[in-house]
Amino acid sequence: MKVIVFDIHGFECDSLKKHLGKNHDITFVDAKLSEHTAELAKGFDAAVVFIHDTVSSAVLGSLKQIGIRFLVTRSAGFNHIDLEAAKQLGLRVANVPKYSPYAVAEHAVALMLVLNRKIIRAHHRLMDLNFSLNGLVGFDMHGKTVGIIGVGNIGRITARILCGFGCKILCYDIKPDDSLKKECSVNFTTLDEIYHNSDIITLHAPLNSQTRYMINKENISKMKKGVMLINTSRGGLVNTRDVIAAIKSGQIGYLGLDVYEEENDLFFEDHSEDILQDDVIARLMTFPNVLITSHQAFLTMEAIDNIARTTAENLDCFETDKKCENAL
């Protein structure tokens, strides 16, 4: 099968070649999939996309018209794909639901620790031969209350890690996990209880109509003053302008982001020679209590290899007309 892979990055090339190249004729392109680049898929049977590709109904229509039959996203999230349009067009779609929940959970906890212990500031001081400890006071994670919103694979592992720190864990999910209650003594509760009682809140929920902007002015006002907020899930969970106002007032004391709602034209690219056009993220970057990473929570050797392997397996299933357990 001839496969075109959009939005390719150096960190994933070797793994994709190793796994997809076994059974398929693959072509890599740097371009993101959009209405303007869909024509690149002409002559291919399948398109492999990533999180920053635009897979709208119009794009899907173009892909169908030029002969694409299968679409695989090398991500767990699929809110960038119009699944209803794909279904109507008869395009088969699959994702990679489990690549390494450990990678994302561990990164979320890393953001907590780096923010809490002011590691970045301490490192910069040291480079200037400033060995003062003033202004670097953190807090014990032990005994603190952490609210986990979204307790799927990643949220469960995050809970287990934080239990090891001796944190009190509050969880919210539409499907409470009884096994996790027994394993880690977590308490499943309401969102309001999490907002009111948590010292740290970490987001691991999917982005949909119910969760979009769940972190907004109203809900931030319910939180403890000085709360730490971590988001390694989807940028659209957070109303960034409301968060900026809360940082300025001190309502939010620490912010760790690995995702950003308008990240598509920023993250994964080198803009060091450019003038930053996004005033919102530019403002975030001025705060000393904000830490932003560019959607790298998934970026471990194990996760990259698993993404490539599962992507290949999805394509194999589609080509041989077998049942694909990751079909959307």
CORSUL-V216415 format. One line per field, one symbol per residue. psi: psi as a letter, one per 40 degrees, with the letter a starting at -180 (. if undefined). A space follows every 50 residues. Layout:
psi = ???
This chain:
psi = hhhhhifiideeddddddddedeihihhidiihadeedddeheidihhia deihgidddddddddeehdihhhfidifeehgddddddefhhiiagdhdg ddddddddddddddddefdddddddddefheieheehaihdheihhhhhh gaddddddddddddefihhhihiegihddddddefihhaiddddddehdh hhhfiihaddehfdgaddddeeiiheihhhhechdedhhdddddddddee dhdihhheihdfededieihfdeihhehddddddeehefhhhigfedegi dddddddddddddddddddefihheei.
